[in-house]
């Protein structure tokens, strides 16, 4: 038996007037996810525990079977693992976005989805100008990077995608250790302003990467290995450092996929191919696609629909490529509704299909249909154990 988790980040949404009061999942052409829902069992998954923020870090830990209330320490250390940055006992890792600041406001949380090459040059410059024995900058992908600081754990930081259009000064870090963080954020403007990369981006009509934003911090977590917990070997297919980092701490093999970008232009076909190939020497694969979430943050209905339909074609590609018994679960990690452009905490729809079991009465994969599924609502961190054990443990 092979086990496949197929996750479209942020696919879930609210009814939208432009779609006649339906959600993108309800309107998009998704025959493969509908196949899983119609032949399998369905329900809702509570991926955000009470009292925790609706982040992809919390949600994906949950889905992989790790209770965030026990194992979550912050997003930064997970991303540090993905880029090979080993954290010492006193190190605090921060997610470092390159952002666009316009007239004292946060104009774009991604600096126009700046290229990895451009961003790498800017992050290395920041490390040269602002780094020291206590502070270090580490390049990642596109707008997503890392800063490691000794101390500063008590600071309160907000994700930049939650405060687009708001004033910088109103959203700077607060609390213990925040003075250094504010100093780094504000000093980054002087370093980045007027850089040749930003001059070219401005001339080309692109958003400049003229400031950093620090958030999602924490120390290295202490997590048991996935194989020790569930008795199966596994792999992760994702372009996003957060997911790669979770996989690294869980002891899953992290598969690098050519053309996987973590954005709208990611290679769905290559992700599907590498997921199928990984099952030759693994029992389990976790396939993550970021594009629906990015479209949700943009508030772009058309792009979200396209991302969902592309994800669905990848689902079909993977299922068609497996020639032995399998069990598959398809789901988002959280809602990223077009109307609010950020994550929300509602339980997400999920569907489980096995080549060896039957299904319930649900016919399509979407937010409303899942409410009528036989599985009702399940705490997020309990799904993986049930999924790997068999359908009789799900019901």
N, C-alpha and C positions, 0 to 999 in steps of 0.2 A: 504493500500500500504506500502510495506517495501522498504527501500533504502539501497543499498550495494555499497561501494567503495572498489575495489580490486586493490591494488597497489603493483607491483613488482619493488622494488627499483632498479634503474639503469638498467632496462631491455633493454632500447633502445641502439642501437650500430651503428657502421659504417659498410659498406661492408668490408668483410675480405677475403683476397686472399685464405686462407686455406679453406674457405667455398664457393669457386668458385665465389667470388665477391658478396656474399649475407650476410645478417646480421644473428646473432643467432636467432632472432625472425622469420626470413623468413625460416630458415632451421629446427628449432625445431618442434617437433610434438605437436601442440597446438590446438586440436580440440575444446576445450571449449572456449578459447578466440576467435577462428575463428567463433564459433557459435554466440557469442555476436556481433562480427563485421558483420557477414553476415545477421543476423536478425535485427540488430539495425542500428544506425546512427553513423558516424565516422568523425573524424577531427583531428586537431593538437591543442595542448594546450601550450601556452607560460607560462611556470611555473617559469621562471627566468626573472623578470622585467629588463629593461635596467638599466645598472649601478650597478647591484647587482651581487654578486658572485653565482656560480652555486652550492649551497649547498643544502643538503636534508632539512635543516631547512627552508630556503626560499621557496623551492619548495612545501613542504608539508603544510606550512602555506597557500600558494596560493591555493592548491587543496582543502583545507578545507574551503575556502571562505574568508580568511583574507588577505587583501592587505599587503604584506610585507613592502612596502614603508611607511605604516602607523603603523604597529604593530610589525615589527621585531626589536628586540634590541640586538640579539646575540644568539648563540646556548647554551652557558653555563647556562643561567637562565632557559631555557626550560628543560634541563637535571636536574637542581637542583629541579625543581618541581616534576619530576618523582621519585626522591629518597627521597623526603620529606624534603629537605633543604629549610627552609624559609629564603628568602633574606630580609635584612633590607634596609633602604633607601640608605645607602652609600655602600652597598655590590656590588661587581662585581664578577660574577661567570664565571670561566674559565673551558672549557673542558680540562681535563688532561689525555692525553694518556700515557700509559706505552709503551715505544718504545725500539728498539734495536739500539744501537750506535756501529758502527764498524769502527775503525781507523779514528775517527773524522768525520764519515759520518753517515747519517740516513739510517740504513740498513733495518728497518722494522717498519712500523707505528703502529703495533699491538703486538710487542714482541711475534711473533709466535702464535697469538690469545691465549695468556696466559689464564689459567683457572681462574675463578672468585675467587676460594679459594686461589690460590697462589697470585693473584693480591691484594686481600683484605689484606693479611698479609703485603705486601710491602707498600701499601698505608697507613696502620695504622702506620707502622714504619716511613714513611716519615712525617706523622703528628706529631709523637713523637719527631723526630729529627729537623724538619724544621718549624713546626707549631708554632704559637705564637698568641698574642692577635689580630694581624692583618691578619694572614694567617691561613687557616684551610684546611685540606685534607679530602675528603669524598669518601669512596669506592663505586664503582658502579658494573658493570658487565664486565668480561673479561678485555680487555685493556682500557675500557672507564670509566673514573673517573672524579672527580670534585675538583677544588680548588676555595675557596672563599677568596677574598682579598678586603679589604676596600681601595678604590681608584684604580688607575692604568687604568682608562677607556680609556685614549688617546693612549694606546699602539697599535702598528700594529703587528699582529701575522699571521703566515701562517699555514694552516693545514698540518700536517706531511705527509699525504698520497699524497700531491702534490709535495713533495720534496724528496721522497725516492731516495737514491743514491747521494744526494747532501751533501755538507759540512755543519756540524752543525753551525759553526761560520758564514756562509754566510746567514743563515736563522733564526737566533735568533730574538726575538722581538725587535722592534725599536720604537722610538717616546716617548711621555710623559709617564712616569711610567714604562718604559721598563727595567730600571736597576734592579728593584726587581725581575722581571720575569726572566731575564737572570741569576741572582744570584741563584734563585730557581732551574732552569733547570740544570745549571752546578753543583750546590751543590748536586743534586740528584744522580749524578754519584758516588760521594764518599760514599753516604749512601747505594746505591744498589750494588756497586761493591763488589764481594766476599760474598754476602749473600748466605746462604745455599740453598735457592730456586734456585738461579741462578747457583750455582755449580752443582746442580742436573740436571737442564735443559741443561747445557752445556755438562755434561756427557752423557745425553740422546740424544745429537745432536739437541736440540731445541734452538731457539733463546732466548737469555737472555733478561730480562726486566731490563736493566741497565741504563735507563734514563727516565725522564718524558718530555712531550712536552705540553706547554700551548697554547691554541688558543680558538677561538669561544666565546669571552667574551661579557658580557653585563649585564645591570640591568634588574630587573624584568619587564616584559611587562604589559601593561594595556589593556586587551582584553575583548570584550563583550562575553557573553556566547553563545555557538552555538544554544541552544534552543531559546534564546531571538532573535537571528538573523533570524532563519529559522523555528521556531515553531515545531521542532521535537526533541524528546529525542534521545540520541545516545550513542554509545560505541566505544572504540578503542581496537583492537586486534593487539598487536605488542610486540616484545621482546626488542625493541630499546628504550632506555631512552629518546632520543630526541622526538620520536613520542608520547610516554607516557606523556612527559612533555607538549607538545602541547595540547594533549587531556585533561590534567589536567587543564590548563589555560582556555580551551574552555568549561569546565564544563561537558565533556563527561566522562562516566564511563570507567575506564581503567581496562581491563580484563587481569588478570594474567593467562598464559597458561602453563601448565606443558610441559616441553620439548622444549619450545620456547627459542632459544639461540641467535638469531640475527646473525647466521653464517650459513655455508653450511649444518650443521647437524641439523637444526631446525626441529621441528615436524610439518610438513604441515598438517597432519591428525588432530592433536589436535587443531591447529589454525582453521581449517575448522569447527570442531565440536563446539568449543567455540563461533565462529562467528554465527553459526546457533542458538545455545542456547541463545545468547544475543538478538536475534530478538524476543524472546518470550515476553520480557518486554521493548524493545526499538524499535523505528521506523527506526533507522539508525545504520549501523555499518561500521566502517572504518578498513579494514584489510590490514596490512602492512607486507611485507616479505622482509628482508634485503639481502638474499642470492645472488641474481643476481648482486647486487652492489659489494659485497665482491669479487665475481669471476671476475668482471670487473677490480677492483683494482689490483687483482693478475695477470691480463692478461691471464687468463686461459679459453680458448675457451670451452673445454670439460666441465668444472665445470659450466660455465655460461649456456650452453645448458641444462645440468642436472637440474640446478636451475629453469630455465624457464619452463621446462617440469614438474617438481614437482609442481611449482606454478600453472600451468595449471590444473593439476589433482585436486589440492585444489579448484580451481575455479569451476570445475565440481561437486565436493563434496558439495560445498555450494549451488550451483544452484539446485542440486537434492534434497537438504534438506529443501527447502522452499516450503510450500504447500499453499501459498496464493499469490495474485498479488504482483509483485515486479518490481523495476527498478534498474539496475546495471550498473556501469561504471567501466571499466578496463583500466589501464594505468600504465606507469612508472612515477616517479617523475622527472627524468632527464635522460640524456644519461650518461652512464659510459662506454665509448668505450674501447674495448680490446686494440686497437693500442696505446692509450694514457694513460690508466690506471687511469684516474681521471674523474671528472664530466665535462660536457660541456653544453652549453647553448641553443642548438637547441630546438625548440618546439617539444613536445613529442606526439606520437600517442595516441588517446583515442577512445574508442567505448562505446556507451550507448545502452542498450537493455531494453525494457519494455515488459512485458507480455500483455500490452494493446495497443501497437503502432506498426507501421511498420518500415521498414528500407530503406537504400539507396542501391547503386549498389556495394559497397565494399564487398568482399568475404572473406578476410583473415585479421588477426590482425598483422600488422607490420608497420614499418616506412614509406615505400613507398606507400602501399595501402591507408594509412590514408590520404595521400595528395589528394586523389581523393574523399574523403568523402564530404557529403553534408554540414557539419558544418564548413568547411574551417578552419580558425585559430581563436581561442578564447583566450582572456587574461585569465590567470590562475585563478585569484581570482573571476572571474565571473561565472565559471563553476558550482559551488555548488548551487548557487541560481537558476540557470537555470535547473540543474539536478533535484532538489527537486520540482520545480514548474511544470515540465512536458515537454514532447517532443516538444510541440508547442512553448515553450519558448527557446528551444535550437536552432531551425532553424532560 
